[in-house]
Amino acid sequence: MGPETPWRIGDFRTLFTATALARLGTGIGYVALPLIAVTALDPSAGQVGAPEAGPGVHDPPTR
């Protein structure tokens, strides 16, 4: 038999797919949320940048 690859394991494929979709969703959120805020609320430049400047859900966990 050939070498065992992780792609033959169903649980690995599920984990890989879920991780890829989560990262895609996060990337879309980084772009879509400010874009929606700008188009729907008509805020100033400071109001658009304020959520990115403060602590929030996008910060890595501290140990």
C-alpha positions in Angstrom: 0.0 0.0 0.0 1.0 3.6 -0.5 1.8 6.1 2.2 -1.1 7.1 4.5 -2.2 10.6 3.9 -4.4 12.7 6.2 -6.8 13.2 3.3 -8.0 9.6 3.6 -9.2 10.2 7.1 -12.8 11.5 7.2 -12.4 13.3 10.5 -9.4 15.2 9.1 -11.3 16.3 6.0 -14.2 17.5 8.2 -11.9 19.4 10.5 -10.0 20.9 7.5 -13.3 22.0 5.8 -14.7 23.5 9.0 -11.5 25.4 9.6 -11.3 26.7 6.0 -14.9 27.9 6.1 -14.5 29.5 9.5 -11.4 31.4 8.2 -13.3 32.4 5.1 -16.2 33.7 7.2 -13.8 35.7 9.4 -12.2 37.2 6.3 -15.6 38.2 4.9 -16.6 39.7 8.2 -13.5 41.9 8.3 -14.6 43.4 4.9 -18.3 43.2 5.1 -19.0 44.7 8.5 -17.3 48.0 7.9 -18.7 48.1 4.4 -22.3 47.6 5.6 -21.7 50.2 8.4 -20.5 52.8 5.9 -23.3 52.2 3.4 -26.1 51.9 5.9 -25.2 54.4 8.7 -23.2 57.1 6.9 -20.7 57.5 9.8 -17.6 59.7 10.0 -14.1 58.3 9.4 -13.4 58.1 13.1 -16.6 56.1 13.8 -15.7 53.6 11.1 -12.2 53.1 12.5 -13.2 53.0 16.2 -14.3 49.3 16.3 -11.0 48.2 14.8 -8.9 50.3 17.2 -10.4 48.9 20.4 -10.3 45.4 21.9 -12.8 43.0 20.5 -13.6 39.6 19.2 -10.7 39.8 16.6 -8.0 39.9 19.3 -6.1 36.7 19.9 -6.6 35.2 23.3 -4.1 36.2 26.0 -2.5 33.6 28.2 
